[in-house]
Amino acid sequence: MDVNHQSAIFDFHGVSMSHYFTDNWDEVQNFRARPDDVLIATYPKAGTTWVCYILDLLYFGQTSPEPQPSIPLHERVPFLELIKPSLPTGKDLADQLPTSPRLIKTHLPIQFVPKSFWEQNVRIVNVFRNAKDNAVSYYHFCRMNTTMPEPGDWSTFLQNFMEGKVVYGSWHDHVNGWWDKRQTYPKIHHLFYEDLIQDTGREIDRLCSFLGLSPSAEEKERVTSEVQFDNMKQNKMVNCSTVQSMNQKVSPFMRKGTVGDWKNHFTVNQREAFDEDYKQKMKKSTLQFRSEV
Ligand code: A3P
């Protein structure tokens, strides 16, 4: 199948998805989680890579034989539902992970999460990012990545984002679904991109207490420094420079890493329409985001 077909959006059980994230469906649904797995669950572009790397360093940073591991992060933290021609599937990579715990990434909306994760009572780290910055980041990502559908111009993409016609569907439904889960599932930790920007050390402390980790002060210092934006941008194992489908000349994967870049993209009209739509879609939600820090 050609790239355009694979990346095209279609309705999948009520959510806009593409073949790259649904063609391995049965295998993914039958995935066997283990009680010590850690699942990192996010809407795309919420800061997934950042949190995956923090967890990778917290768990394995000290035991790694080299100062910086030589295996790309996307292999150390497999993307569960991803299936790309001539590459191992995310599910197979996860099955074969030699680490304990296994760190596994997903963008699935909550209703699509394989049931084994719930049965095994797996710890879940859920990352949120304010909708406007999330939309901007997603737009640039779709421009540079052939795995994603062509975004069109910014206003076209923004309209599609508001209508949930982007891969993984409505941002609003996605975040609300994950947020509501905390009422029935205690082993979930919600983390906000904006909080991580504001105080990375404090958020790492919170993560550690959720995960039952107690790194030394030096170790924590080392992790905090290694995951700063500029360091990750230079780090070939995390900056996706090895990913073939990404054209980093169009837009780098480690693009800006800030809160409030939406102000450089939204017109006044776009902002008003977005906020109005947001108010409607989020009116029953207790989720509070900051779109500036
Ligand atoms: P921008 O496009 O706004 O720069 P994901 O990993 O979910 O795809 O999210 C990618 C977004 O997280 C990008 O946002 C990227 O720059 C940002 N990001 C990645 N690592 C970061 C870091 N260490 N500090 C701040 N932002 C980071």
Boltz pocket constraint, residues with backbone or C-beta under 6 A from the ligand:
constraints:
  - pocket:
      binder: B
      contacts: [[A, 42], [A, 43], [A, 44], [A, 45], [A, 46], [A, 47], [A, 48], [A, 49], [A, 50], [A, 133], [A, 136], [A, 137], [A, 138], [A, 140], [A, 227], [A, 228], [A, 229], [A, 230], [A, 232], [A, 252], [A, 253], [A, 254], [A, 255], [A, 256], [A, 257], [A, 258], [A, 261]]
      max_distance: 6.0
